[in-house]
């Protein structure tokens, strides 16, 4: 029999679910597909084929030349060394410290945030049997007097520290950092990050499964349609159930074969701008992720910002002219009428509240910026590696950085 505390937790969870995904109302709406029982979450199934590099053994200049400038995804080892999050971000400690703090776990149909207290959400993580569970993807934690303490527990990796969007100001720049936490089967539907920004995702605990596609991949090849996905078409679990099996067929074009990653604790994924990506949690995960604009990708981001966020671009330009004149020189040379070669941002989770993407400002219109005070900005969520090496990597999150640069798929 459920005690009073459990009943309160269940009621708060049901309230949040009703707001976040009203289309799933009903006795079996959230678990009618029975993914809890029949969706495979075994780490051994991931065809990991993305290289690992040790941050301590590669300079920033080498990283730019080998990965950022040519737009090549990679997994970083050693980027989380000395992070307090390694021991502070456990379910037990987070529940104790942020017990009554409310974190965003979805959006309602009007774009307003759906939030849940940490104590209720961790109860939900342990109890849920939902097909695609609610997922904490909170971009405002850094602005809150108590939740902002999370900022003290991590630091931006050196490769990504020079984020030019910081000159636009915290109040005006698009959402860019998220505290991310969720149970198995939660995740981020297939999407491209907005405004041409790149991203990094640092996993503190648990395991994430990624698939990534190059920018020129046709949208219709990677999106789940209403016909096959129904009300869950925007969810990561629907993508892995319906689209991923197609990518394994011999008929799938070689030029659109996905990169696959089994992200383990202590690993940080670099996502170049324009790349399609979808992520699902294989167990309980806690992570932090940020989008950024560097000098390397500035010309693309600038062009998309001028087009999609003209008011923001004008303020940004004025400040850059004072603070970073060498960057303004790049902006002045950008041909705004010429294609940048990247597709427009596309968020599979615009209509989904339980799977949030790694960049929440999926709308590139100026109106989205003007309405931020009233509502949340819309979200835009090879060969097999040696299994023994994979297990060692995943079971020793921070010792992995001590090994030399490696590619587990070769």
WONOR-V658042 format. One record per residue. N is the residue number from 0. RES is the residue in one letter. PSI is psi as a letter, one per 40 degrees, with the letter a starting at -180 (999 if undefined). Layout:
N,RES,PSI
N,RES,PSI
This chain:
0,X,h
1,X,h
2,X,i
3,X,d
4,X,d
5,X,d
6,X,d
7,X,d
8,X,d
9,X,d
10,X,d
11,X,d
12,X,d
13,X,d
14,X,d
15,X,d
16,X,d
17,X,d
18,X,d
19,X,d
20,X,g
21,X,d
22,X,e
23,X,e
24,X,i
25,X,i
26,X,d
27,X,e
28,X,d
29,X,e
30,X,f
31,X,d
32,X,e
33,X,f
34,X,d
35,X,d
36,X,d
37,X,e
38,X,h
39,X,h
40,X,e
41,X,h
42,X,d
43,X,e
44,X,e
45,X,h
46,X,g
47,X,h
48,X,f
49,X,h
50,X,i
51,X,h
52,X,i
53,X,h
54,X,d
55,X,e
56,X,e
57,X,h
58,X,i
59,X,d
60,X,d
61,X,d
62,X,d
63,X,d
64,X,d
65,X,d
66,X,d
67,X,d
68,X,d
69,X,e
70,X,g
71,X,h
72,X,i
73,X,i
74,X,h
75,X,h
76,X,i
77,X,e
78,X,e
79,X,e
80,X,h
81,X,e
82,X,h
83,X,d
84,X,d
85,X,d
86,X,e
87,X,d
88,X,g
89,X,i
90,X,d
91,X,d
92,X,d
93,X,d
94,X,d
95,X,d
96,X,d
97,X,f
98,X,d
99,X,e
100,X,h
101,X,h
102,X,i
103,X,h
104,X,e
105,X,a
106,X,i
107,X,a
108,X,e
109,X,e
110,X,e
111,X,i
112,X,i
113,X,h
114,X,i
115,X,i
116,X,i
117,X,d
118,X,d
119,X,d
120,X,d
121,X,d
122,X,d
123,X,d
124,X,d
125,X,d
126,X,d
127,X,i
128,X,e
129,X,i
130,X,d
131,X,g
132,X,i
133,X,i
134,X,h
135,X,h
136,X,g
137,X,h
138,X,e
139,X,e
140,X,d
141,X,e
142,X,e
143,X,h
144,X,d
145,X,d
146,X,d
147,X,e
148,X,d
149,X,d
150,X,d
151,X,e
152,X,e
153,X,i
154,X,i
155,X,h
156,X,i
157,X,d
158,X,d
159,X,e
160,X,d
161,X,g
162,X,h
163,X,d
164,X,e
165,X,d
166,X,e
167,X,e
168,X,i
169,X,d
170,X,d
171,X,d
172,X,i
173,X,i
174,X,h
175,X,e
176,X,i
177,X,h
178,X,h
179,X,h
180,X,h
181,X,i
182,X,i
183,X,i
184,X,e
185,X,i
186,X,a
187,X,h
188,X,i
189,X,h
190,X,i
191,X,h
192,X,i
193,X,i
194,X,f
195,X,e
196,X,i
197,X,i
198,X,i
199,X,i
200,X,h
201,X,h
202,X,h
203,X,d
204,X,i
205,X,a
206,X,h
207,X,i
208,X,h
209,X,i
210,X,h
211,X,i
212,X,i
213,X,i
214,X,d
215,X,e
216,X,h
217,X,h
218,X,d
219,X,e
220,X,d
221,X,e
222,X,i
223,X,h
224,X,i
225,X,d
226,X,d
227,X,d
228,X,e
229,X,a
230,X,e
231,X,e
232,X,d
233,X,e
234,X,i
235,X,d
236,X,d
237,X,d
238,X,d
239,X,d
240,X,d
241,X,d
242,X,d
243,X,d
244,X,d
245,X,d
246,X,e
247,X,e
248,X,i
249,X,d
250,X,e
251,X,h
252,X,h
253,X,d
254,X,e
255,X,e
256,X,h
257,X,i
258,X,i
259,X,i
260,X,h
261,X,h
262,X,h
263,X,i
264,X,h
265,X,e
266,X,i
267,X,h
268,X,h
269,X,h
270,X,h
271,X,i
272,X,i
273,X,e
274,X,h
275,X,h
276,X,i
277,X,h
278,X,h
279,X,i
280,X,h
281,X,e
282,X,a
283,X,h
284,X,i
285,X,h
286,X,i
287,X,i
288,X,i
289,X,i
290,X,i
291,X,i
292,X,h
293,X,i
294,X,d
295,X,d
296,X,e
297,X,d
298,X,d
299,X,d
300,X,d
301,X,d
302,X,d
303,X,d
304,X,d
305,X,d
306,X,d
307,X,d
308,X,g
309,X,d
310,X,d
311,X,d
312,X,d
313,X,d
314,X,d
315,X,d
316,X,d
317,X,d
318,X,d
319,X,d
320,X,d
321,X,d
322,X,d
323,X,g
324,X,d
325,X,d
326,X,d
327,X,d
328,X,d
329,X,d
330,X,d
331,X,d
332,X,e
333,X,h
334,X,h
335,X,e
336,X,e
337,X,i
338,X,i
339,X,e
340,X,e
341,X,i
342,X,i
343,X,i
344,X,i
345,X,h
346,X,h
347,X,e
348,X,e
349,X,d
350,X,e
351,X,h
352,X,e
353,X,e
354,X,h
355,X,i
356,X,i
357,X,e
358,X,h
359,X,e
360,X,g
361,X,d
362,X,h
363,X,e
364,X,i
365,X,d
366,X,d
367,X,d
368,X,d
369,X,e
370,X,e
371,X,d
372,X,e
373,X,d
374,X,i
375,X,i
376,X,i
377,X,i
378,X,i
379,X,999
380,X,999
381,X,a
382,X,i
383,X,i
384,X,i
385,X,h
386,X,d
387,X,d
388,X,d
389,X,d
390,X,d
391,X,d
392,X,d
393,X,d
394,X,e
395,X,g
396,X,d
397,X,e
398,X,e
399,X,d
400,X,e
401,X,e
402,X,i
403,X,i
404,X,h
405,X,i
406,X,h
407,X,e
408,X,e
409,X,999
